[in-house]
Amino acid sequence: VKVQVALYDYCPCREIMGPLRWGICGAGKIANDFVVALRTLPAAEHEVTAVAARSMESSKGFAKTHSVKKAFDKYEDLANDPEVDVVYVSTIHPSHLPNTLAMLEKAKPVLCEKPLTMNARDTAVLIKFARDKGMFLMEAMWTRFFPAVVELRKQIEQGAIGQVKCVKASFCMKSTAQRLTDPKLGGGAVLDVGVYVVSFATMIFGEKPESVHASGWLRKDTGVDEFAAFVLKYSGERVAQLSCSSGLKCANEAVVYGTEGELKLPEPFWCPTVLETPNGIQEFPLPKPSLPLNYHNSEGMRFEAEEIKQCLLDGKRESLIMPLDQTQWIAEIMDEVMKQLGVKR
């Protein structure tokens, strides 16, 4: 992908005197849940001012449901809207790169759904583009911002389980959704749910693995990956044992094993409200949503939205909790896993 880079003086978000004004790129199920999650936060801090979709019918329907005043059928109209401070990109995986580039080109900070792009090459292009322009960009790995995960990291840093030696995480489900089976839509278990387990291990170890060993199988009809089990070997005799699937249900939990104990996020570990520690179980309830949600615990996306606002207020170009270097490592690991499985893209 060739892009033209124009340098801009970066203003975090217009000397925010009122709420952070969100634009929503894409009007699908996850976009619905993100806006519902935003509405659990104070209206004085977050506001949805515009939505853009591929059709005006979809855009207007979304705007009506969520009381959004502007509806566009062209993503560039959203990028050009002066009343939008930050954009949430929620389109299908293959559209993340062009949609996010379009927003960054118009000096809009971006929170882009995971995976950031379809592969490590495109991820590097997007990260370089954002950094060259001094613009904020973050992959929407909402898991990292849940209070249960914040507490897990805190306990690890305080030495509650000694030296971390092993991480085990699984995100395996049975689904026939087209977005998981169609390669043209970015289908495959690794990109859709494997990103969660890879991101979790990367968060815990904070470095690139020394080696990746993967096994699994592909769907016979479309050739996308349906199951992957893989081991990431890290320096200092540390490992991550990970698995993901779109055709098999497993115990979807994450466990961090240390020399003096373990910490466990039970299912669903990717949007947890419970943390099991050596000293007992801690619970972190979520607020009640005002509208129906499509996915479990989606109101928890409020936490990544809070991170975005704080980063912009502080003038940061990226989040220290979900840094762009780690997003790049995650993409490289997923590329290697899919290569070893024999995925062709």
ABEGO torsion letter per residue (X at the ends): XBBBBBBBBBBABGGBABBBBBBBBEABAAAAAAAAAAAABBAAABBBABBBBABAAAAAAAAAAAGBABBBABAAAAAABAABABBBBABBAAAAAAAAAAAAAAGBBBBBBOBABABAAAAAAAAAAAAAAGBBBBBBBAAAABAAAAAAAAAAAAGAAEBBABBBBBBBBBBABAAAABAAAGBEAAAAAAAAAAAAAAAAAGBBBABBBBBEBBBAAAGBBABBBBBBBBBGGBBBBBBBBAABBBBBBBBBBBAAEBBBBBOBAABBABBBBAAEBBBBBBBBBABBBABBGAAAAAAAAAAAAAAAAAGBABBAABBAAAAAAAAAAAAAAAAAAGBBX
